[in-house]
Amino acid sequence: MNKTFILVNQQAKQIAFYEINNNNLTSVTNIQDNYQQILIQQNNVIYSFNNSIVSNPISVSNFSQNNILKLGTTKISYMIKLSSDNSKQIDDRFEEINQSNYYDTSDESLVFIIQNEEKTIYIIDTTHFNVISFTQIDYQIVNVVIDRNRRIIFCVSNISKTYIFDFNLKLLSQIQNPCLINAKIYFDGQLIYSVCPNSVYFYNSLTLAKQSFQINSGFNSIDYIKSFNQQNTFLLIQQDSVYIIQFQQNNNSFKILFQKNKQKINIQSASIIFDNNNQKYFQIQGISWSDVIYYLIPYQPQSECTANLLSQNSYMISQQIQSIQQNAYSSNQTVSQVQIQFQNDQEIHKITNLINQKIQIETYH
């Protein structure tokens, strides 16, 4: 079976198609149309240049059968699949959005398109290659986020408002952003977050009512926020730090429960878990530029804590203990006792650094 793959050279604005047949690589064709953006939708390559959308089948035999759709007279600013990951932002247009599009296996065919110069937005069907709906707007769009589950589109404008459309481009509502043009939108099952570098507004995800609490001080480069779904407690990412914050009842102030310096973190998961003693912990997992991160922070910090480790590898035990020590230090705690259960007659010679730190070690098999 022949396989076709695509090589995109963003600097040269070139799209190259190759075919693999019996372990031989053959160049099929090249496209160099000074494209603005490229998507993979179903079995087609879709790219924009000037005021046109072009679709080519990902098939060597049918490759020349392309479709062209012209929209207005000015350059297309941006396009995004309505099946895209809901966390994608318009300012990630090359690296992150296009990466997700390359690996998207959804069979949905709708694409949302912006022409900022003409102040027009479109939804096109890439199966029949026609315009489904369009509407005029009186602002420019600087950011887009898709909620594909509820089938709505968040359009962040350059006039400090986010406009919310359905997949037919019917305007459903609007919310106020805390800054003029730099807002990013995030959401979960309970809240919508309008995030600016030093401020965050919170909205009920169903009623869109603005919440009484907000962030307007204490930070200067907020990148991301996520709720732990308990007692107004949130994970917040700044450019060089990770925070857990909790809003106080009946006022707009918050306290920082945890803070750790770490640059460029991509959070994989953040949740509240329980141990065997029914004690609550914040659990954060992710990756940074330099390493994989795992934070386990007591929900109610105490002056001391006990760690119970089960491992077959003494080196891994040492690494886990160091991680626990760092997490404890970040939340103003100390590790005073470590209980280690070894298997297969493991020795503890690789953990001697703990003795010098006045940490009590208890081992058993």
MOZI-V998644 format. One line per field, one symbol per residue. ss: DSSP state (a for helix, b for strand, c for the rest). psi: psi as a letter, one per 20 degrees, with the letter a starting at -180 (. if undefined). Layout:
ss = ???
psi = ???
This chain:
ss = ccbbbbbbbccccbbbbbbbbccbbbbbbbbcccccbbbbbccbbbbbbccbbbbbbcccccccccbbbbcccccccbbbbccccccccaaacccaaaaaaaaccccccbbbbbbccccbbbbbbccccbbbbbbbccccbbbbbbbccccbbbbbbcccbbbbbbccccbbbbbbcccccccbbbbcccbbbbbbccbbbbbbcccccbbbbbbccccccbbbbbbcccccbbbbbbccbbbbbbbccccccbbbbbbbbccccbbbbbbbbbcccccbbbbbbbbccccbbbbbbbcccccbbbbbbbcccaaaaaaaaaaaaaaaaacccbbbbbbbbcccccccaaaaaaaaaccbbbbbc
psi = pqqprpppnhgilqoppqppoljppppgrqpnjlqhqpqoodkqppqqpckqppppqmpghjhimqqpopobirpphqqqqijrpiipqhjkhfggghghhhjpjqjqjpppppnhhilqqqpqoigilrpgqrqqrkrqpiqpppnhgilqpooprjkkqppoqajjkpogaqqpqirgijqqprraihqppoprhjqpqpqpigijppqhqrpjriqilphqqpqjkpllpqppprhjqpqpqpqqqjrjqqqohqppppqmpophqorprqahjkpqqpppqaqahhrpqopopphnqrhqqppopoqjohghgggggggggghghhklrqohppppoqqklqrkijkhhhhijkppppqq.
